[in-house]
Amino acid sequence: MPSQKILESKQQFVNDLAEKLKNSACGVIVDYKGINVADDTVLRKNLREAGVEYFVVKNTLLKRAAEAAGIDGLDEHLEGTTAIALSKEDIIIAPKLLYQQVEASNGNFSIKVGFVDGKAITAEEVTEYAKLPDKNTLVAKFLYVLQAPIQKLAIAVNEIAKKNEETAA
């Protein structure tokens, strides 16, 4: 039987992880078996630069933390090697970077499951999130949509003014 000190440290880890899960907009759970050190180093660097927290976690501890955080539907996917990527704000960046690793790994790295705003999503849904444009692109497209009617109105007013000048001259 483990010592009281070890049990307390594991309980503290579960509590901290549950708090991270609650405060994350998005999480992606992956099977990292077969990834080499060089690829893992690059992946971790890219995730860190994007503001995504990525770490290896024991399945039993993640199950308990998910229960404490109120996230259902992860248990059946928590087998084998498990790592988790957590993003506090952006729900697209973690799936996007991990999906790029999946494509580059030729089947050695795979997405198990994910969650968005406390709700579990399948690996296929994580892939769909990964295929969405990033936040800056979405904002730019949205601003273009807002600007387009005003721009068309300005062009129409300008053409009317030109036509009035031609008829006056």
Summary of the structure (lengths in Angstrom):
residues: 169
radius of gyration: 23.6
end to end distance: 98.9
largest distance: 98.9
contacts: 478
relative contact order: 0.15
helix: 60%
strand: 16%
